[in-house]
Amino acid sequence: MTYTTAIFYFFAAILVFAGLRVITARNPVHAALYLVLAFFTAAGLWMLLEAEFLAIVLVLVYVGAVMVLFLFVVMMLDINLDRLREGFWTYLPLAGFVSVLLVIEMALILGGRHFGLDVMGVPDPHPADYSNTKELGRLLYTDYVYAFELAAVILLVAIVAAIALTLRRRKDSKYLDPAEQVKVKRNDRLRIIKMPAVKKPGAGEEGA
Amino acid sequence: MNLMSFAPALPEIFVLVMVSLILVIDAAVDDSKRYLAFVLSLATLAGAAFLTARDLSTMPVLALNGLFIDDPLSDVLKLFLYLTTAVVLVYSRDYLRQRGLYKGEFFVLALFALLGMMVMVSASHFLTLYLGLELLALSLYAMVALQRDSSIATEAAMKYFVLGALASGMLLYGMSMVYGVTGSLALADIAQNLADGTDLRIPLVFGIVFIVAGLAFKLGAVPFHMWLPDVYHGAPTAMTLFIGSAPKIAAFAFVVRILGEGLESQVAEWRDMLVILAVLSMAVGNIAAIAQSNLKRMFAYSTISHMGFMLLGILAGTQNGYGSAMFYVIVYALMSLGGFGMILLLSRAGFESDRLDDFRGLNRKSPWLAFIMLLLMFSMAGIPPTVGFYAKLSVLQAVVEIGHVWLAVVAVVFSLVGAFYYLRIVKLMYFDEPHDSTTVSASFDARALMSANGLAVLVLGVLPQPLMAVCLHAVGASF
């Protein structure tokens, strides 16, 4: 076993373990933390595939940003675990059967017989000055610029949809408008009324 | 890559610029000027139609590094997409206004969906096919959910989103298998590679199964149809009108591009899968539609059966087959516009005219609209001289040409079953008494457009040859 193979199995074992814990952990915060571990080890595997840029982006974006957000959400929600787990054991046999079938099917197709090294061949190694990041950038902004722009449009749609679906002015809740607050003048708040001093009839009698 | 290499994608670029403009303008104006978004959207469609029509191609041109193809098929389909979207906007205006949905977001999302469909129609690469599909799908999910106070619409959007994501996953998985076998994502390269023969038969078939399943999900073919009745029923009718019309045209292009162009040499593999999908769709769609009392649900099941019929043309795998399927899908979009449009026209503020009972005695209230609805129902059922008959006939001819006579017989039998529930509406309109005395309060332009829509079904039925010739020419020049 070479050094790379050993590293691969090391990372792969942790990845599978973390993945299993994500779905079996009782505490959702723990599950989210195991997901962080899964992302991190997956990044290690990508590093082995010489995809350094993607590996680092995975850690930066998914671990650094997405999962932190996720953790916040999980902590803010009051998740009732027992209700979520209702029916877990009743569905387990069927779900297990389907998953085992899926794994067998995939193993049959994706195994070494069809996609092994003797069928596909080893990819040529890259020269020492090869920059993964540069190559990705070159492809994204030249050959695949159309697809890149489309992905950007999809993100724009996501923004429009998210705002359209969540932003609403409810009539029954009160809002502050800072602009209006700043613009307020003394006259808007305080009204000075000149009144002649009169003795209120009855007021004195009651006091006495 | 210089600037001129973007020229074939000019309509797409124009639509994107305009939709961004509408987004900004609509955010800046107040409620009394909402019609600006409406007018600008129609102007966008007209402009895009002009740009597409100005530059009609006679042969396929690959552009943008093989991601984009400009061929007669894409040009013709794009023109029909603009037309369908414009009709949707006009039909739904009053309906949206009465329900507080007349907002810039509707128009922006509809145009984004249109952009997604345009990308799908002229994609020559798995990457652009998928991105176009997602752009369309995301816009549609949001449109269905736009009516936030309606729990049924939210539920429909949720179902649509979850099942749509599942279908996209399957499609991607199949695409990745095909990529593994052929080493390319470009449809032309895939076709070339597969024509040369491959010894990776099993992974290839595995991939094709997933691709066909994903496509069937998107088309709503049985057994992947569960989402369709719920989404059609739950969505606001204006959104149902949109989902039920233009995306079907794009879906046709999507299926034909993948199966007919990329996996052309594997026709023996996918034909049998499509036969099963088509027969099941026609059976379940037509039989389940009989039991519906809600018109939107009934049309949903009718969509399933029509998609089954369209698949018949595609599974023929011949130019005649693709041409007749294209004719069928365009005609279907026209009929679907009319059917759902009629529900919109008869709806008022606070009243959805989407039950079969609501069509009782329509002839008393509005003989002209009842006549138009009669034409549309005859066409959906495939009764001559309406165009539905000719569409069905040409698809059946294509199926018989490849020797599947039994399939044609099955299709005719299920069409006869389907005729029952279309004719039931005609019976309700003409021979039953209305159970209320309301009048139809549709705007003049929507009425005029509906008349044109209904008469088009009749005129195309009498003179189907020009449209058929366009379809055959587009398919012939593109494949």
Interface residues (C-beta under 8 A of the other chain):
Chain A: E105 L108 I109 L110 H114 F115 V119 T142 D143 Y144 V145 Y146 A147 L150 A151 V153 I154 L156 V157 A158 V160 A161 A164 L165 R168
Chain B: M1 A9 L16 S20 L23 L64 N65 L67 F68 K103 E105 V108 L109 F112 L115 V119 H125 L127 T128 L131 G132 E134 L135 L138 S139 Y141 A142 A145 L146 R148 M177 G180 L200 I202 P203 F206
